[in-house]
Amino acid sequence: MIKKLFPLALLCTGLIFTACGTKPLAEDSPKEAPKVTKVETPAPKKEIKDPPNVKFAKELQKLLDENNIDGAIEHFNSIPKELADDTDLMLLLGALYYSDSRFDDAIKVADKVLSIEKNNKDAVELLSMASQAKGDSQTYKTISEQILKEDPYNPTVNIQKAQAYAKKRNFKQARSCYAKALKGDSKNEDAMFGYAQTSYYEGDTQAATFYFEKLLKINPENSAALAYLGKIAYSDENYLKAVTYVEEALTYDPENYDYWMDYGTYLRYRGKFDDAAKAWEHASKIDPEYFLSYAYLAGNYDDLGKFDLALENYHKVIETNPDYYYAYESAAILEYHQKNYAEAIKLFNTAYNYRANDSKLNHLNWAYALMIAACYYKMNNPQGAKKVITTQLKKMDYKSDEYAMVRFFGESYSKNAENQLIQKINKEGDSNIKGKMLFYMGLYCELNKADELAKEYYAKVTKMQAAMFFEYRIAEWGLEG
C-alpha cells in the first residue's frame, strides 16, 4: 500500500507560527513610600485565529481520525492555494479516492503527481493499484513489471500479486509473493498477515502461528490474527484455547459474523450446546439473510433431539438459500418423523428434483421415490404411492438391484421376491447401498404391519459403522417405536 495517511499534526506544526517576547527583570530601585495606584481591568485577549493552511490541516486530520472518507475528500475543495501543489497532500487525496473505489480519480491524482515529480514511487504504486482495481490489466501489468524490475521486493506490488493469486486459491504462489513483500518491508502488516493466512491454508500452521503472533505484538487488537489463531487451536483440538482466542477477537470486532460462527463451533466441541446455539443465533441476527447460521442451528438442535427447533431452522435454510438441497432432505426426514407426511412429500420431491439435475447423485433418486411412496402409504393413499413407483421404474435399469427393490415395494408381498432381494443385498459390495437396501426391506415390512421383522432389518442397519446414508436415522427411530 502507498504510505499510510501521514499524521497531519506534523504538517500543522510546520504551519503554526507563534511569537513571544520577554522583558528583562527591572533592577532594584531605591525604596520609596508606597503609592496608591489604580487597578485597571486587563483588556480581553484577542482570539488568535489559525492561518488558512493550519486550519485546513487541522480539519482534515479531524475528518481522518473520524474515518470520514467522504468528508475528507470534500474538504480538499477548500485547500488553500499555498498547499495546492503539495505532492504529499495530493497522494493523500489519491489514497482517499482509492479507499472510496473512485479509481479513475485516483489515477488522475497519480498522473498529476508524476507530472510534478517524475519518479515519485508512491504515485507509481497508486497508479498500479488503481489500474488493477478498475480492471485495466494491461496498464497494471506494465506498471507493476516496471516497479518490480527496479525493486523486486516492492511490498505494494508483491502484495497485489499475492492477493490476485489468493483469489484464485493459488495459495502457494500467493505465499511466495507475500514472502517477497516481507523481504522488502519486514514490518509490513498486510504482508505479515497475508503470509500467515496463506501458510495456514497451505497447512503450515507453525509458520502461520509465528507470524500471527508477531503481528499481534505490533497490533494486539488485530482481531483477524486472533481469530486465525483460534482456528489453529481448533485444528489441534484445543477447544478451550480456541474459545479464548475468538472471544478476544470479538472484543475488538463484536459484530463479525464469521467469528460468531467459529465461536459456536468451538463451544459445541466443548459440549456447550446451548451456548453454541446462542452464538449461532447471534450470527443469524447479524446477517439474517445468510443461510449458514441456520444450518448450524438446525444440525445442533437435530443432534439434541429438539426436532421442532431443528425443523424451524431447516426451513430458514431453505428460505435463505433455496439451492442448498441438503436442507430439503434433512427437513423431509424430520417432517416424516413428526408424521407430517404431506410436508415430507413436498420436501422429498424438491430434493429429488435437485438430484435429478446432478449426474453424480441422480442414481440415488430411487430412495427418495420410495420415501415419497412410504408417505403416501402412511396417508392411506396407495394409489399415490403406486403412481410414484411406476414413474420411477420407467427411469431405471430393469437389470439393477435397485429396480428390483422399487418394484418389490409396489407389488403384493411375495416370499420368492423377498428371497431374491435378500440374495442380491448380501452380494452388494458397497456398504452404503447395502444399508439402504436393508432399510427399505425393513420399511416395506413396517408398512405391511410386520413390525418384528421390520425391527430385525432396522437392527442390521444400525449395527453398520460409519453409515453415510440418511435412512440410518429413520432405522434408529424404527427401533424406538
Disulfide bonds with the S-S distance in Angstrom:
none
